[in-house]
């Protein structure tokens, strides 16, 4: 009995400690939900933050749509309180930054959005449309600019940066003789404010809607777009349930599973004549957080009759050399983790690999860790975005930014300004060249963008998902090849 009471006291003590740690985080309430504010620390990625708070990547992105392009040092994240169990005591601080105010369309109606749905128009998919060029384009950008916020943080300003990129794209397109008009709407983070704006008469005149940022607002805009036959580009959230049923939706950022599928297909096609090794952890392997990718990859390798085998973590360099010497083909080693501690441990062994025909396969998070030994062998990886700041086009973009706004643009990767530029430039060009039914002419992968690749594929009888993925090859001097 005494032992039982002692265990209870220990558990209560631990609970008290965790509760004390929770109190180190600022709490905010939005739409009736409570969130802790957490500041991204140096070298932190989705894995480490997700493990700390016991939430998934998609849950982080759903609460923080600006994180869809990646995390940055000092970025403030919202973590749902109900999901949180904390294992550190780092205290967050919000840092306001320079804000350029969009020209907002004022809300004039107090009606709520109608829940009526239009007749299914999937039969239009079989019609043969002809290209009808448009010389005048009107765009509506619907974002949570938070114009009434007393204090601004970096997350709010990401949406303003996105808007600025759209304005630069509009200027470039106007110089080509295209009449383009941009209306901006501060839709906040709630569906209530959005519902008011969706009854603005001018919104129905738009050729294209860009937004929202938060997944909770997507159904309202999707319904509006379907009833009024207006295309919608959803730039941030990866959670769009209506995508399969609404042909007017365009999703820019793929969910993680889709990204893994695309990458695994690419690997299976490229590794037909290679030996594939997959590192297997010696212990429970809780730090091998990319098991989901391996589960997707293996069936695709088998479908292509590509043999693979696991190698133990212990004596990893010797195991790789032994396998490489027995097989004269190039050897690709899949390292299924993005955990920084585990990568530091593994990377200490990579310089000891003697074989010259060995390359590694890693994950997007690796690049933010700056672990030099990861690049002692050629490294293949993949990402949603890549910005070459030495490119003449990118240099020209930042020159235009400086001229328009009077301040130098921040060269960060990902760049939300370039993201807005790419989206606006791409879709306005499509509307101009191919007309209102431009989706029927999206057959080729778009590679002329500054930061991303667009390869839209139709999802069932519904909208379009961007499956454009950038594949990278690194060595210790930087990027060798982009595809």
N, C-alpha and C positions, 0 to 999 in steps of 0.2 A: 504493500500500500504506500509506504514511504517513497519507494522508487517511482511509483506512478505519479505521486504528487510532485516529486522532483522533476520529472519529465514535463509535467504540465507547466511548472514554473519556468522551466527553460524555454518552452514554446511561447509563453506569454512574454518572456523577456525578449525573444527574437522578434515577436510581433511588434513590441514597443519600439525596438530599434528601427525596424522597417518603416513604421509609422513616422518616426522622427525624421528618417531620410526623405520620406515623401513630402514632408513639410518644407524641405529645402527648395522645392520647385514652385514657381508661381502658378496659380490656377486661374484659368479664364473660363468663361461660359459663353458658348455660341450655339444658337438654335436649341437651347435646352440641354446641351451636352457639355460636360466639363472636360477640360484638357489641361494637362501639365505642359509648361513651356520648357523645352530642352534645347540647349545650344550645342551644335555639332562641334566636337573637339577635333584636334589634329589627328589625321589619318583614320578617322572613324568612317565607316561605311554602313550600308543598310544592314549587313549581317550583325555587326557588333551592337548597333542601336536596337535592332529587332530582338536580339538575344537579351539585352538589358531589360527591355520593357515587355518582352514576350509577345510581340506582335509581328505580323508578316510584312514583307516589302509592300504588297498591295495595300495593306491597311495604313502604312505610313503615307503612301502616295495619296490615298483617298482623303486623308485629313490634311495633307500638304501637297496639293496638286503641282506646285512649282518644283517639287522634288522629283517629278517624273523624269527630268533630264539629268538627275544626279544631285549629290550632296556637296555642299561647300563648307569649308572651315568658317565657323562663326554663324552659320545659318540657324535660325530659330525654328524648331519643329513643334507642332502640336501633337501630344500623345494622349489618346483617350484615357481618362482616369480609370475607368473600369477595366482596362486592359493592362494596367501598369503594375509591375513589381520591380522595385528599384534595387540596384546593386552598386550604386556609387553615390557620392554626395556632391557632385559638381553643380554649382548654382548658376542659373541662367541669367543673362542680362540682355535686354533688347537694345539694339543700337540703331537709332534713327539715321537715315541717310537722305541725300538730296532728292527732292520730289519735284517732278515736272508734271503739272496738272493737265490731264486731258480735257478737251472741250466736251462737256457732258450734255447729252440731251436730257432735258428736265422731264420729270414724271408729271403727267397731267391727269392721269386717270386713277381712280381708286377701285377699279374693278379687279376681280381675281380671274386667273386664267381659266378658260373653259376646259372641261374634261372630255368634250366631244372628240371623237376620232373620225378621221375621214375614211372613205372607202378604200380598201386595199388596192394599191395601184401597181402591184407587182407585174401585171400584164404588160406594162410599158417597157419592161426589160427586153421583150422580144422584138420591139419595133426597131426599124432601121432609121436612125436619125441622120440627117445631113449636117455638115458643119455650117453654122450660121454665125458669122463673126459679129461681135459687139464692140462698139466704139466708146460706149459710156457704161461705167460700172459703179454701182453703189454698194459699199460694204458697211455692215454694222458690227462693231466690236463690243462684245458684252463681257465685261470683266469686273472683278471685285476691286476696283481702284481705291475704295475706302476713302473717298474724298472728304468725309466728315471726321476722319480720325484725328484726334488731338495729337497723338504721337505716332510717328510712322516707323515701321521696321522694314528690314530688308525684304521680307516675304511680300509685303504690300508693293514695294517698289519693283519687284520682279515683273509684276503685271504692267506697270507703267513702262518699264524697259521694253517689254514685248510690244506695247502700243507704239513706242518710239520707232521700233524697227519697222512696223507697218507704215508709219509716216515716211520713212526714208524710202521704202519700196514704192510708195505712191509717187514720190517725187521722181524717182527713176522712170517709172512707167509713164508719167506725164510728159517727160522729155521725149518719149517715143510716140507722142501724139494720142495717148489714151486719156480720155476724160475719166478720172476716178475721184469719187467722193467718199469720205470716211466719216461715219457717225459713231461716236463713242458713248456707251451707256455704263454708268456705275451701278451694277446690279447687286452689289453687296455680296453677302454670303448666305442669305436666306432666300427661300422660295417666295416669301411674301413680297419683298421688294421687286423681285424678278417678275412676279405675276402682274404687278402694276405696269411695269415697263413693256411687257409683251402686248399690252393694249394700246400702245402708242401707234397712231396711224402711219407715221413715217416708217416704222419698222417693216411694214408689209411691202414697202417699195424697194427693199434691199434685194440685191442679186445674190448676196452671200452673207451669212452670219458667221462670226468667229467667236467661239466661247461655248459654254462657260468654263470656269476653272474647277468648280466643285461638282462631284458626281451627283449630289442630291438635286442639283438644278437641271441636270441633263434631260430628264423626262419632260419637264415643262417646255424647254426650248425645242426638244425633238417633236413634241406634239404640235407646237406652233408651226414648226417648219413643214411638217407633213400636211397640215391643213392649208398652208399658204404656198406649198410647193417651192420652198426656198432651201438651197443647200446650206448645211451647217458643218463647219470645221471645228471639231473638239480637240484643242491642242494639248491639254495637260492630263486629264484623268484617264486611267486605264480601265475604268469600270463603267461600261456603257451597255446595260442590259438590252436596250432597244435596238442595238446595232443590227441584229439579225432580222428585224421586222420593219425597219425604216430606211428606205432607199435614199433618203436625203442626208444621211449622216456620214461624215468622214472622220475616222479616228486616227490621230497622228501617232501616238505612242502605243506600241504593242504591249499587252500584258506580258509578264515574265515568261509564262509558259509558251506563248507564241514566239517570243524572241529565242527561247531555247530550241523550239522546233525548227525554226529557220536556220539557226546556227548548226544544229545537229545534221540537217539535210546537207548543208554545205560541207561539213566535215566528212560525211559519208561519201560524197561525190569526189572529194579531193584526196581521200586516203586509200583509194583502191589499191595502190601499189606500195603501201607503207605498212610497217609494223606498228601496231597500236598497243601501248602499255598504259594501264590505269593504276595509279597509286592506291593501294588499299591500306587503311590505317591499322596499326598493330593493336590498338585498344578499341574502346567503344567508338571512338572517332567522332565525338560530338562537335569537333571543330571542322569536320569535313562537311561544310554546309552546302555543297553543290551536288549532293546525291541526286536531287531531282533532275539535274542535267544529265547525269550518267544514266539514269533510268530511261530517259528519252533517247539518248545516243545509242545505247546498246542494240535495241531492236532495229535501228536504221543501219548499223554496221552489219548485223546478221542478214538483213535483207539484201545487202550488196555483197554477201559472202566475204566480208572482211573479218579476218581473225583478230582477236584481241586477247589479252591476258592481264591479270592483275599481278602487281609486284608489291612485296611488303615494304612498309615504310622503313624498317630497319635496314641498314647498309644500302641505302637507296642508290648511291652512285655506283657501287659494285654491281648491284642487281641490274641497273640499266646498261652498264658496259657489257655485262655477261650476255644479256639478251641481244644487244646490238652486234656483238661479235658472232653470234650464232646465225644471225640473219643480216644479209648484206644490204637489204633495203633501208631506206630512211626510216628512222624510228621516231614516232611521236609519243610523247609522254603526257597524258592527261593528269593534271594536278587539281583534283576536285575540291578546292577550298578557296575562300576569299578572306579567311580569318588571318589577320596580320601576324599574330603571335605564331600561329602554325606555319605561315609562309616564311617568317624569319628563321624558324627552326629548319625547315626544308631547304631554304636557299643556301644555307651554309654548306650543303653537300653538292650543290649543282656545279661549282667550279672544279670539283674533283672528278667530274665525268670526263673520261679521256676520249671517248668516241667522237668523231667529227660529224657523223651523220645523225645526230640527235637534236630534236627540237622539242619545245614545250608547248602545251596548250593551256592557256589560263583564262582569266575572267576580267571584265571591265574594271572592277574595283582595284585591281593590282596597280594600275597606273598612278593612283593617288598615294600609294604607300612609299614610293621612291626607294624601294629595296634593290640596290644595285645588282646583287648576285642573281636576281630573277632573270636578268638579261644577259648572262654569260653565254647562254645558248639562244639560238633564234626562238622567239616567242610569238605564237599565234594567239590572237584574241579578237574580240568583237565588241561592238558598241552601237548605240542608237545615234551617236553624234561624234563628229570630229571636226575641229577647227584648225586650219593651217594658217597661223597668223603671219606667215611669210608670203602667203599667196597674194598676188597683185589685186585680185578681186576683194579679198578681205581688207587689205591695206586701204583700198579705195573706199570701202564701206566705212571704215573708221574716220577717214578724212571727211566724208559726207556728214557723218554724225557730228563731228567737231564743228563743221560749218553751220549745221542746222541748229544745234543746241548750245553752241558756244563753250562746250566743255569736252575734254577727251573722253571717249568711251572706255569703259573698263574691259580689258582684254581677259576675260575669264572663260573657262570651258566647263560646262556649256555656257553660251552667251544667250541670254533671253532676248536681247535686242536682235541678234542675228536670227534667232528662232522666229520672231515676229516678221522679220524681213523675208525669210525663206517662205513662210506660209503665205503671206500677202502676195509676194512676187509670183509664186507658183500658181496660185488659184486665180488670180486676176489674169495672168497670161493664158490660162486654160479657158477662162470665160471669154476672153478677147478673141482667141483663135478658133475655139470650137463651140461657143455659144452656151446656152443654158443646159444643154445635155452633154457637156464635156466629159462626163463619166464614161460615155461610150467609146472614148478615144484614149483612155488611159492604159495603153498596152505596154509601154516601155518604161523601164526603170529610169527615174529622173536623177541624173548624176551631176547636174550643173549647179546645184544648190551650194551655199557657203558652209553649211554645217551638217545637214542630214541627207539621207537618201529617201526619196518617195517612190514606193512601189505598192500601189493600191490594188487590193484584190477584193472582189465582191464576197460578202459573207451571206450565204444562202440567198434568199430573195430580198435581203435588206441592204444595208449600207456598205461602206468600204473601209477596210482596215489596212493601214500602212505596214507592210512587212519589209520595208527597206532596211537593210542592216549593213553596217560598215565592218569589213574584216581587215584586221591590221596585222602586220608582221614587224616585230621590233628586234633590234639587237642593242648592244650597250651604247650605241651612238644615237639611237632614236628610231623613228619609223623608217623601215626599209621599203614598205609596200602598202598601198591602200587599195581596197577593192570594194 
